[in-house]
């Protein structure tokens, strides 16, 4: 991959714990229903070519039908169907909004922004814009029919 290599600082403990909780709920549902693949934070997705742009969401989901044969050893070609970003202490609102828009522009169908400090989640799609959810609300995913998760469970 061409371009500038940026070294990111490791995430804090709460950030890592929240993303594993989300990944666990998604993985259980996806595996039980044979819907595709859930990926962790280290997985790169090549979302643009010439110049190549590779991004890694905190958690991602890709539908089965998008994978021909085995998973690639290199970066996944294209955006995930669902990208989950867990906000860090130093994330600015404008940077996070731009990251969400970029995922959607590059072919991602849905983005979740999860805020551990406020214990909230926002769901973004091109069709519906954003949907804000609080602790007592359910989080759903258009790309995962039947999936529901109480926002409070992410932080429990």
C-alpha positions as a Markdown table, in Angstrom:
| # | Residue | x | y | z |
|---|---|---|---|---|
| 1 | Unk | 0.0 | 0.0 | 0.0 |
| 2 | Unk | 1.3 | 3.4 | -0.9 |
| 3 | Unk | 0.9 | 6.5 | 1.3 |
| 4 | Unk | 2.0 | 7.8 | 4.6 |
| 5 | Unk | 2.2 | 5.3 | 7.5 |
| 6 | Unk | 0.7 | 6.7 | 10.7 |
| 7 | Unk | 1.4 | 5.0 | 14.0 |
| 8 | Unk | -1.6 | 5.2 | 16.3 |
| 9 | Unk | -1.3 | 5.2 | 20.1 |
| 10 | Unk | -2.9 | 2.2 | 21.8 |
| 11 | Unk | -6.4 | 2.6 | 23.1 |
| 12 | Unk | -7.3 | 2.9 | 26.7 |
| 13 | Unk | -8.6 | 0.0 | 28.8 |
| 14 | Unk | -12.3 | 1.1 | 28.7 |
| 15 | Unk | -12.1 | 1.6 | 24.9 |
| 16 | Unk | -10.8 | -1.9 | 24.4 |
| 17 | Unk | -13.3 | -3.4 | 26.8 |
| 18 | Unk | -16.3 | -1.7 | 25.1 |
| 19 | Unk | -15.2 | -2.8 | 21.6 |
| 20 | Unk | -14.7 | -6.4 | 22.7 |
| 21 | Unk | -18.3 | -6.3 | 24.2 |
| 22 | Unk | -19.7 | -5.1 | 20.9 |
| 23 | Unk | -17.6 | -7.6 | 18.9 |
| 24 | Unk | -18.8 | -10.4 | 21.1 |
| 25 | Unk | -22.5 | -9.6 | 20.7 |
| 26 | Unk | -22.1 | -9.2 | 16.9 |
| 27 | Unk | -20.0 | -12.3 | 16.5 |
| 28 | Unk | -22.5 | -14.5 | 18.4 |
| 29 | Unk | -25.4 | -13.3 | 16.3 |
| 30 | Unk | -23.5 | -13.5 | 13.0 |
| 31 | Unk | -22.1 | -16.9 | 13.6 |
| 32 | Unk | -25.4 | -18.3 | 14.9 |
| 33 | Unk | -27.2 | -17.1 | 11.8 |
| 34 | Unk | -24.3 | -17.8 | 9.3 |
| 35 | Unk | -24.4 | -14.2 | 8.0 |
| 36 | Unk | -20.7 | -13.5 | 7.5 |
| 37 | Unk | -17.6 | -12.3 | 9.3 |
| 38 | Unk | -16.9 | -10.0 | 12.3 |
| 39 | Unk | -13.5 | -8.4 | 12.4 |
| 40 | Unk | -11.5 | -6.8 | 15.2 |
| 41 | Unk | -9.7 | -3.5 | 15.4 |
| 42 | Unk | -6.5 | -4.6 | 13.7 |
| 43 | Unk | -8.2 | -5.4 | 10.4 |
| 44 | Unk | -7.5 | -3.1 | 7.5 |
| 45 | Unk | -10.1 | -2.3 | 4.8 |
| 46 | Unk | -8.8 | -0.9 | 1.5 |
| 47 | Unk | -11.6 | 1.7 | 0.8 |
| 48 | Unk | -10.0 | 3.6 | -2.0 |
| 49 | Unk | -7.5 | 3.0 | -4.8 |
| 50 | Unk | -4.9 | 5.2 | -6.4 |
| 51 | Unk | -3.9 | 6.4 | -4.0 |
| 52 | Unk | -4.7 | 3.5 | -1.7 |
| 53 | Unk | -6.5 | 4.3 | 1.5 |
| 54 | Unk | -6.7 | 1.7 | 4.2 |
| 55 | Unk | -8.8 | 2.2 | 7.4 |
| 56 | Unk | -9.4 | 0.0 | 10.4 |
| 57 | Unk | -12.6 | 0.4 | 12.3 |
| 58 | Unk | -12.8 | -0.9 | 15.9 |
| 59 | Unk | -15.2 | -3.6 | 14.9 |
| 60 | Unk | -16.5 | -4.5 | 11.4 |
| 61 | Unk | -19.0 | -6.9 | 9.8 |
| 62 | Unk | -18.9 | -8.2 | 6.2 |
| 63 | Unk | -21.7 | -10.3 | 4.7 |
| 64 | Unk | -20.9 | -13.8 | 3.5 |
| 65 | Unk | -21.8 | -13.1 | -0.1 |
| 66 | Unk | -19.0 | -10.5 | -0.4 |
| 67 | Unk | -16.3 | -13.1 | 0.3 |
| 68 | Unk | -15.3 | -15.3 | -2.6 |
| 69 | Unk | -13.4 | -18.4 | -1.3 |
| 70 | Unk | -11.1 | -17.8 | 1.6 |
| 71 | Unk | -10.7 | -14.5 | 3.4 |
| 72 | Unk | -7.7 | -12.6 | 1.9 |
| 73 | Unk | -4.4 | -12.6 | 3.9 |
| 74 | Unk | -4.0 | -8.9 | 2.9 |
| 75 | Unk | -6.3 | -6.0 | 3.5 |
| 76 | Unk | -10.0 | -6.6 | 2.8 |
| 77 | Unk | -10.9 | -5.1 | -0.6 |
| 78 | Unk | -13.6 | -2.5 | 0.0 |
| 79 | Unk | -15.5 | -1.2 | 3.0 |
| 80 | Unk | -17.2 | -3.4 | 5.5 |
| 81 | Unk | -21.0 | -3.6 | 5.6 |
| 82 | Unk | -21.0 | -2.3 | 9.2 |
| 83 | Unk | -18.2 | -0.3 | 10.8 |
| 84 | Unk | -18.2 | 0.4 | 14.5 |
| 85 | Unk | -16.1 | 3.2 | 15.9 |
| 86 | Unk | -15.6 | 3.5 | 19.7 |
| 87 | Unk | -14.9 | 7.1 | 20.6 |
| 88 | Unk | -11.6 | 7.8 | 22.4 |
| 89 | Unk | -11.0 | 10.6 | 24.9 |
| 90 | Unk | -9.1 | 12.6 | 22.3 |
| 91 | Unk | -11.7 | 12.2 | 19.4 |
| 92 | Unk | -13.2 | 15.5 | 18.3 |
| 93 | Unk | -16.9 | 15.5 | 17.3 |
| 94 | Unk | -16.0 | 16.9 | 13.8 |
| 95 | Unk | -13.3 | 14.2 | 13.2 |
| 96 | Unk | -15.7 | 11.4 | 14.2 |
| 97 | Unk | -18.5 | 12.8 | 12.0 |
| 98 | Unk | -16.1 | 13.0 | 9.1 |
| 99 | Unk | -14.9 | 9.5 | 9.6 |
| 100 | Unk | -18.5 | 8.2 | 9.6 |
| 101 | Unk | -19.2 | 10.1 | 6.4 |
| 102 | Unk | -16.1 | 8.7 | 4.8 |
| 103 | Unk | -17.0 | 5.2 | 5.6 |
| 104 | Unk | -20.5 | 5.7 | 4.0 |
| 105 | Unk | -19.0 | 7.4 | 0.9 |
| 106 | Unk | -16.7 | 4.5 | 0.4 |
| 107 | Unk | -19.4 | 1.8 | 0.4 |
| 108 | Unk | -20.1 | 1.0 | 4.1 |
| 109 | Unk | -23.9 | 0.6 | 4.6 |
| 110 | Unk | -23.9 | 1.5 | 8.3 |
| 111 | Unk | -21.7 | 3.1 | 10.9 |
| 112 | Unk | -22.1 | 2.9 | 14.7 |
| 113 | Unk | -20.4 | 5.5 | 16.8 |
| 114 | Unk | -20.2 | 4.4 | 20.4 |
| 115 | Unk | -19.4 | 6.8 | 23.2 |
| 116 | Unk | -18.2 | 5.1 | 26.4 |
| 117 | Unk | -18.2 | 8.3 | 28.4 |
| 118 | Unk | -21.8 | 9.2 | 27.7 |
| 119 | Unk | -22.9 | 5.5 | 27.4 |
| 120 | Unk | -24.6 | 6.2 | 24.0 |
| 121 | Unk | -24.5 | 5.0 | 20.5 |
| 122 | Unk | -25.3 | 6.7 | 17.2 |
| 123 | Unk | -26.3 | 4.8 | 14.1 |
| 124 | Unk | -25.6 | 6.3 | 10.6 |
| 125 | Unk | -26.8 | 5.2 | 7.2 |
| 126 | Unk | -27.0 | 7.0 | 3.9 |
| 127 | Unk | -30.7 | 6.5 | 3.7 |
| 128 | Unk | -31.7 | 7.5 | 7.3 |
| 129 | Unk | -29.0 | 9.8 | 8.4 |
| 130 | Unk | -28.2 | 9.4 | 12.1 |
| 131 | Unk | -30.2 | 7.8 | 14.9 |
| 132 | Unk | -29.1 | 8.5 | 18.5 |
| 133 | Unk | -29.6 | 5.9 | 21.2 |
| 134 | Unk | -29.2 | 6.1 | 24.9 |
| 135 | Unk | -28.7 | 3.4 | 27.6 |
| 136 | Unk | -32.4 | 2.3 | 27.7 |
| 137 | Unk | -32.7 | 2.1 | 23.9 |
| 138 | Unk | -32.2 | -0.8 | 21.5 |
| 139 | Unk | -29.5 | -0.6 | 18.8 |
| 140 | Unk | -30.3 | -2.4 | 15.6 |
| 141 | Unk | -28.5 | -2.9 | 12.3 |
| 142 | Unk | -30.2 | -2.8 | 8.8 |
| 143 | Unk | -27.4 | -5.1 | 7.6 |
| 144 | Unk | -28.2 | -7.7 | 10.3 |
| 145 | Unk | -31.9 | -8.4 | 10.1 |
| 146 | Unk | -33.2 | -9.4 | 13.5 |
| 147 | Unk | -30.2 | -8.1 | 15.5 |
| 148 | Unk | -31.0 | -6.0 | 18.5 |
| 149 | Unk | -28.8 | -5.0 | 21.4 |
| 150 | Unk | -29.7 | -2.9 | 24.4 |
| 151 | Unk | -27.2 | 0.0 | 24.5 |
| 152 | Unk | -26.8 | -0.5 | 28.2 |
| 153 | Unk | -25.5 | -4.0 | 27.5 |
| 154 | Unk | -22.5 | -2.6 | 25.7 |
| 155 | Unk | -21.4 | -1.0 | 28.9 |
| 156 | Unk | -22.3 | -3.7 | 31.5 |
